[in-house]
């Protein structure tokens, strides 16, 4: 049995491996002889099954469709480039996306285009991506733009964004989606720049929206145990200092919306409906996904979740550049704000408590350094977020002692 890090790295970095899996999926669908792929681990089986189901779903789509797939670029100079001795974490991620979509939608009624938006990248991701596009002749397949070039914006919601420095993914995704819609895309998806999500999965999402009439389809890495999110062994083990933050985050997420995996890196929307949603967005940082999800599920439209397979691309993660404390502050206040903005029922109490308690990064540090309440000291990781562990009153007392209110 191969080491887990070997086959996760192969998924992210070895394009020939994914080409063989796609060929094997075609062989299964057509009933042809096997392409000879050696399935050596559970991820291989799951990925192959997902690709087969996705391409079969595309066959259910009978009318012409224009799909735009959007992603933000920030400090992606290494992952955009090919893997080499000097760039060992290179994912050649534009090629990964192009090949996935070409395979999925060949001989179908679906036309597609990628929209890559530089989110104020200090490494010049837009220039690097543009050169890769030019070198490969992908001008008809990939649109490259820069968030910074449009300031000051004069329309919703980007008129509320003061500068590219205030955007962490959200502003770029919105600009990419608006560009896709203006160019005639009637369905828009957004994903991550890296190779964590193979876009061969998106056929099931598109068919779910077209055939079943869902206005939004959210990828969910938690729907099937053992299926969705494959953590890389290179990622640091869970830091016990974050136990209370994770507990509070999970508690709030239960009050947020029916989608359990809000930050999932694959979501798809009917374009006209997405225009209505993004016009309401006022959050452009790491909590952008929570505003989107809360807005969708509070509107009463038909929306759903589908299982999504994602592999952890730990190298060059934005977390290491932004900082753990800053990311946690954005997430905690962002989730609380989304609940307070979109929920009008009795699920607001915890969000109100955290909104007035956690105001700056130093508050995050205090929570990380404080001894946990007795009820949480031996709590298993899987039980974090269980509302039976501590009452909201006990949480309020603990936070008052640790942070002050």
ABEGO torsion letter per residue (X at the ends): XBBAAAAAAAAAABAAAAAAAAAAAAAAAAGBBBAGBBBABAAAAAAAAAAAAAAAAAAABABBBBBBBBBBBBGAAAAABBBBAABAABAGAAAAAAAAAAAAABGBABBBBBBBBBAGBAAGAAAAAAAAAAAAGAAAABBBBBAAAAOBBABOAAAABABAAABBGAAAAAAAAAAAAAAGBABBBBBBABAABBAAAAAAAAAAAAAAGBABBBBBAAABBGAABBBBAABBBBBAAAAAAAAAAAAAAAAABABABAABABBBBBAAAAAAAAAABABABAAAAAAAAAAAAAAGBBBBBBBBBBBBBABGBAAAAAEAAAAAAAAAAAAAAAAAAABABAAAAAAAAAAAABABAAAAAAAAABBBBAAAAABBAAABGBAAABBAAAAAAAAAAAAEX
